[in-house]
Amino acid sequence: MYYAEAAGVCLDRHHLPPTEFTIRLQGSDLRTMAHWARADERTRRAWANETDTTEAGAYGIALAAVELSHGFYAIHRAETGTGADYYIPPVDSSADDLENCFRLEVSGVDRGDEQVVRQRLREKVQQALNGNSNLPAIAAVVGLRAKVVALAEAAPS
């Protein structure tokens, strides 16, 4: 509920519900509708810190996007230094074994356009690659005004 509430406050900054979002997957797009309850004044005041709200909202939207696009869901918060925020297991794998998971690195862009989202995605892919983990990773950047979630696998070249 925490992330959903933050996502609603973020989306209210730029859009009315429902609104179409694009999940961009390295060459293909998945279009989906984002539905949320508009935030009341009390909720907006509770989420008055724009930076924290954008971060929490991006987590919620990115987690929904990887579930829609890959069937993955978060099972564990990642440790500092891993280059990621969450561990997400592949479909049909055990949620008890982190060694079979992907890492998920998330970032949110409140006002930027798709060019800003693409640049941030490159940065987040690099952050995941530089993390002290050998697990594969997915970077996700949520463009709140741009209505896009850009996803990319972080694979060494």
N, C-alpha and C positions, 0 to 999 in steps of 0.2 A: 504494500500500500504506500509505503514511503516513496519509492521511486515513481510510482504511478502518479502520486500527488504532485511531485516535483515536475514530472513530464507535462502534466496538465498546465501547471503555471507557466512553464516554458512555452508550450504551444499557444497558450492564450496571448502571449506577447505579439504573435504574428498572424494567427489563424483563428477561424471559427470551426467548431467540430460539426460534422466529421470532415476530414480533409485527406486527400490522397497523398501518400508517401511513396517514394521509389527506393527500393533496396537495390543498390548497384553492386553487382557481383562480378567484377573483372570481365567485362564484356557482355553481360546480360543483365537485364533489369527485371525485377519483380515488383509489380505495383500492388499496393495494399491500402486499405482505408484505416486511418487513425481515428479512433473514437475516444473521447474523454469528456468528463464533466467539467464545465467551466468552473474556475476557482472563484470562491466568494472572497470578500474583503479580508476576512479573518485568515484564510488560507494564504492569500497573497502576502499579508503582513508576516505570517509565519515563515514564508519563503522569501523574505526581503533581500537576502544576500544573493545577488545575481550570479556570482561565480559558483557558489555552493549549489544553487538551484540548477544551474546549467549542467554541472557535473552529475548530480543525482538524476536529473531528467534524462541525460544522455545514457547513463547506465541502464535505466529502465527501457528506453527505446531500443538501445543496442541489443540488450538481452532478448527483447521480443523479436527483433530482426533476425538474430541468429537462430532462434527457435523456428521462426517461419521459413527461413531460407535453407537451414541445414538440419533442423530437428534437434539441435543441441540446446541444452539448458545448463545454467550455472549450478555447480554443486559445491563450490568452495571458493572462498576469497583467496587470491594469490598473495604471496608474501612480497614485501618490499624487495626490490632488486631483481625480480624475475622478468621485468619488462612487460608485465601484464597486470590486469585487475582481477580476473576470474579464471577458474579452471572449468572447462566445458567438455563433457565426454562425448565421443562420437555415438551415433545411434547404435543401439544394441550392445553397448559395452557396459561394464559394471561401474556404477557410480562410486564404488568403494576404492577403486584403484586409480589414483591420480596419475600414475605413469602412462596410462592409456589416453589421457586427456589432451586437449588442445588448450593453449593459453588464449585468453581473450583480452586484448588491450583496447580500451574505450576512450574516446574523447568527444567533446561536444563543441560545436561552433554555433553561437547564437545568431549572429547577424551576417556572417559571411555568405558569399555565393558559392556555386559549385567549384569554382577555381580554388577558393580558400579551403574548401572541404578536401579536394584532391591533394593540395599541398600538405595539409595536416595529416592526411592518410599516409603520405610518403614518410613523414616524420614518425608516425606511430608504428609503421612497419619497421623502420630502423630501430626504434626503441625496443620493440619486441625482439629483434635480431640481436641487439646488444645485451639483452637480459641474461642473468646468470642461470639459465635453464636451457636444456637441450630439447624440450618438448616443442612440437610444432605450435605455431601461433596464428591467430587471426586478428587483424587490426580492424576496428570499427570506428568510423567518425560519423557522428550524427549532425547533420546540417539542419538546424531547427527552422530558420527562415527559409532555407532552400528546399525543405521537405524531402531530404534525401538521407539515406544511411549508406555510406560507402564502405564496403567490406573488401579486404585483401588478405590473402595468406602471406605470412611472413616466412619466406623460404630463402635460405642462403643461396647466393648465385654461384 
